[in-house]
Amino acid sequence: MPDTSLPTAEAVSDAYDRLAALTETLGGPDLHYGYWSGPADDTPIEEATDRLTRVVVARLAAQPGDRVLDLGCGNGRPAVTVAESTGAWVTAIDVNEHALERGRAWARERGVESLVSFERCDALAMPYPRDAFDGVLVFESTPHFLLEPLFTEIVRVLRPGGRVVLEAPFLRVPVTEDIGPRLAAYFEMFQVVSIESRESYAETLRAAGLRVDAVEDLTEHTEPFYGRILARLDTLHAELAAEYGAEAVRWIRDGIAGCATVPTGSVLITARKPFG
């Protein structure tokens, strides 16, 4: 579901600067979906988002000494988890310098600062040579891009035989006239370009030259996310309004509530760059 006006990297960075503290209060520092066993699972949001990080990172199957790119790394939690759990060298990129600083601090705290490099760059024009990485992690960063140019650049920097692991939100229903308005506040808040269908991710990966090995629908595990974020927001409303302003809280609630009314899900795709 593309938007015709594409946000700049600076606009995306500015959006996260405005909203980072508030969104982390609501959803924790990982800045992505949580993973629950089902509606009865009362795992706190912060633990559930870490659980999803570990599910996604496991699909990389990285080894000590591998070179992994985390594209759109945010606060760096997945990048640090890759380094901690596999011993791989990780290059974590983002357009937001404050997020990168948070990532560097987290890597130092976890004792893996020598394995993770946090770098500011545009994912559509990366300063890395062809075949530079053994694996690429794309963790809920696709909404900021048109898929075709993004996947083309990923294929360029991925070595033959290298693996791409992508986790992303997707639309579970065809696009209709009423969906756009319900997502408008969310798109504006985070400078989103599109939320695609599950099939379009796999089709565009194949068109870019990758072999898709697995497509996993995680929706049953991630579905509680928006409801739990809204419940936390309503519980903390007075406190949040006092700290961040009533208008900011109303704005972010409208965006999350709009998303909650649209049938979305989470897809986890593993793909490889063929040899030859």
Summary of the structure (lengths in Angstrom):
residues: 276
radius of gyration: 17.8
end to end distance: 33.4
largest distance: 59.2
contacts: 923
relative contact order: 0.17
helix: 48%
strand: 20%
